[in-house]
Amino acid sequence: MALRDGSSLPDPTSIESLPELSDTVMEHPTLSLEELLRDSKQELEAQEESLRTIWCDEDDEPELEDHLHEARLDAVRDRATRAGRQLMKLCEYISEVLCPELVTSTEAGNSEVALRALAAVSAAGEEAVPAYKIYEVALSEQYERSPTSLGAMGEHLMLFEGWLNTQ
């Protein structure tokens, strides 16, 4: 508003705090590590049960073990994928929902709505740190279990790890 009206910009320290937001306003995407692990465990248990039904004969034991191993690797990859998608959803929510609201309300001179939108952007931004940590943990587990499942990046990491071990 100060820029529009040609007056001096307000002192940033004069804004004591952003407004408190209700839970409905702060509806940015969230994912806890506990939720990710719980869902993954449930899906893996269902997959294992299904595999045990299919490979139930005594002579199927080697096949069953192979399929169970693959199912466990898939669960690790799925956790990393879901954690990565969580980060993408959070970025999309900030850029596609909150920022346009902030810009529109600022252009209209509606400081109350702009401050609420800014508070929502701030809250969603604070979610990025734990969301990234969950992604980092999931990728680390994936690398530990199956480095090649990360494609070229896994190969580069294996080469770097090998080089570190020679130093």
C-alpha positions in Angstrom: 0.0 0.0 0.0 2.9 2.3 0.8 4.3 1.7 -2.7 1.0 2.3 -4.3 0.3 5.5 -2.4 3.8 6.8 -2.7 4.4 7.0 1.0 7.4 5.6 2.9 7.6 1.9 3.5 6.7 0.7 7.0 9.5 -0.4 9.4 9.5 -4.3 9.3 10.1 -4.3 13.1 6.7 -2.5 13.6 4.9 -5.7 12.5 4.9 -7.5 15.9 3.6 -10.8 14.6 1.6 -12.4 11.9 -2.0 -13.2 12.7 -2.9 -16.5 14.3 -4.4 -18.9 11.9 -7.2 -21.4 12.4 -6.6 -25.0 11.5 -8.8 -24.7 8.4 -6.7 -21.8 7.1 -3.5 -23.7 7.7 -4.4 -26.6 5.5 -1.0 -27.1 3.9 0.0 -30.6 3.1 1.7 -32.4 6.0 3.3 -35.8 6.4 5.0 -37.1 9.6 7.6 -39.8 9.7 5.3 -41.8 11.9 2.5 -41.6 9.4 4.8 -42.6 6.5 6.1 -45.6 8.4 2.7 -46.7 9.7 1.2 -46.6 6.2 4.2 -48.3 4.7 4.0 -51.0 7.3 0.3 -51.6 6.6 0.8 -51.8 2.9 3.8 -54.2 3.3 1.9 -56.5 5.7 -0.9 -56.7 3.2 1.5 -57.4 0.3 3.3 -60.1 2.4 0.0 -61.7 3.3 -0.9 -61.8 -0.4 2.4 -63.3 -1.4 2.2 -66.0 1.3 -1.2 -66.9 -0.1 0.2 -67.2 -3.6 3.4 -69.0 -2.7 2.1 -71.3 0.0 3.5 -74.7 -1.0 6.6 -76.1 0.8 8.6 -76.1 -2.5 7.7 -72.5 -3.1 9.8 -71.3 -0.2 12.7 -69.9 -2.3 10.2 -68.1 -4.6 8.4 -66.7 -1.6 11.6 -65.3 -0.1 12.5 -63.7 -3.4 9.1 -62.0 -3.6 9.2 -61.0 0.0 12.6 -59.4 -0.4 11.4 -57.5 -3.5 8.3 -56.4 -1.6 10.4 -55.0 1.2 12.6 -53.1 -1.3 9.5 -51.8 -3.0 8.2 -50.5 0.4 11.5 -48.6 0.9 11.3 -47.1 -2.6 7.6 -46.2 -2.0 8.4 -44.4 1.2 11.1 -42.3 -0.6 8.7 -41.6 -3.4 5.9 -40.5 -1.1 8.2 -38.3 0.9 9.4 -36.7 -2.3 5.9 -36.1 -3.5 5.1 -34.5 -0.2 7.7 -31.9 -0.8 6.3 -31.3 -4.3 2.8 -30.9 -3.0 4.0 -28.5 -0.4 5.8 -26.4 -3.0 2.8 -26.5 -5.3 0.4 -25.5 -2.5 2.6 -22.5 -1.7 3.1 -21.4 -5.3 -0.3 -22.2 -6.7 -2.6 -21.4 -3.8 -1.0 -19.2 -1.2 1.2 -16.9 -3.3 -1.6 -15.9 -5.8 -3.8 -15.1 -2.8 -1.0 -13.0 -1.3 -0.4 -11.1 -4.5 -4.1 -10.5 -5.2 -4.8 -9.2 -1.7 -1.7 -7.1 -1.8 -2.6 -5.6 -5.1 -6.1 -4.9 -3.9 -4.7 -3.2 -0.8 -6.4 -5.7 1.6 -3.7 -5.8 4.3 -5.7 -8.1 6.6 -6.1 -10.8 3.9 -2.5 -10.3 2.8 -1.2 -10.8 6.3 -3.2 -13.9 6.7 -1.9 -15.2 3.4 1.7 -14.3 4.5 1.1 -16.2 7.8 -0.1 -19.2 5.8 3.0 -19.0 3.6 5.2 -18.8 6.6 3.5 -21.8 8.3 3.7 -23.9 5.1 7.4 -22.8 4.7 8.1 -24.1 8.2 6.7 -27.4 7.2 9.4 -27.7 4.5 12.2 -28.4 7.0 10.7 -31.5 8.6 9.3 -32.6 5.2 12.8 -32.5 3.7 14.2 -34.4 6.7 11.7 -37.2 6.1 12.7 -37.3 2.5 16.3 -37.3 3.4 15.8 -40.2 5.8 13.8 -42.2 3.2 16.4 -41.7 0.5 19.1 -42.7 2.9 17.3 -45.9 3.7 16.8 -46.6 0.0 20.5 -46.0 -0.7 21.4 -48.3 2.2 19.1 -51.1 1.1 19.6 -50.8 -2.7 21.9 -48.1 -4.0 21.3 -49.0 -7.6 17.6 -48.3 -7.1 18.5 -44.6 -7.2 19.7 -44.9 -10.8 22.6 -42.8 -11.9 22.7 -40.9 -8.6 23.0 -44.1 -6.7 25.9 -45.1 -8.9 27.6 -41.8 -8.3 27.1 -42.1 -4.6 28.6 -45.6 -4.6 31.6 -44.4 -6.5 32.1 -41.5 -4.1 31.7 -43.8 -1.1 34.3 -46.2 -2.6 36.6 -43.3 -3.1 36.1 -42.1 0.4 37.0 -45.6 1.7 40.3 -45.5 -0.2 41.4 -42.2 1.4 
